[in-house]
C-alpha cells in the first residue's frame, strides 16, 4: 500500500513539474533570436582623396524611414482581442412499450399483460468570454530584407522593477509603405507578428498557481 501511495505521489509531482517546465528555464536578456544584426560600421577609405562615400552618404532629400538591414523603427502596440462564445445543446427521447393480456377462448389472463416506458433528456450549455489588450511601444531593428522588399524586424525591451522584471519581445514582417514619416509603425500592420509580454520574479510568481493546484485543475485529475 505504501508503494502505491509513493508511486502516486511521484506521478503527481512529475505532472506538476512538466506543466511548469518553462518556469524553471526563465528567459534572459540579450537573446540571439531577438538581437540586432552584426554590421560592419567601418568607413571605407577613398583612394582619390574625396570625402564622399556611397555607403554612408546622406542627402537632404533622403527618406529616413527604415528600409535596410540595421535600420531601426518604432512599433506602436495597439493590440486588442475579444471573444464571446455561447453553446446550448438539448435533446430528448421518449419511448413506450405495452403488451396486452392474452386471451384463450373466453378467458383473459391479466397476469401476462405488461407495459414499459422510458424517457431520456439532456440539457447542456457553455459560455466562454475572453478579452486581452496591449498598448505601448517598442523599437526594433531590421535584421533581413526579403527579395520583394519586405523587412523582417525583431527586438526586445526589458524593464527591471523592484518586484522583478518585465520584458516585451516582437518579431515579424513589415512593408516599407506602412511606415509613416516619423519612422513609426502600428503593430496592426505587422505580418506574422510574434509579440510576447510577460514577467519574471516575485510579482509574476504570485500570479501563478502551485503545482498541486495545477494538477487538480488539469485533465490528469480524474474527478
Secondary structure, DSSP 4 states (H G I P E B T S, - for coil): -HHHHHHHHHHHHHHHHHHTHHHHS---SS-GGGSPPP---PPPPPTTS-S--TTT---TT---S--STT-EEEEEEEEEEEEEEEEEEEEEEEEEEEEPPPEETTEE-GGG-EEEEEEEEEEEEEEEEEEEEEEEEEEEEEEEE-TTSPEEEEEEEEEEETTEEEEEEEEEEE-GGGS-TTSEEEGGG-EEEEEEEEEESHHHHHTS--HHHHHHTSTT---
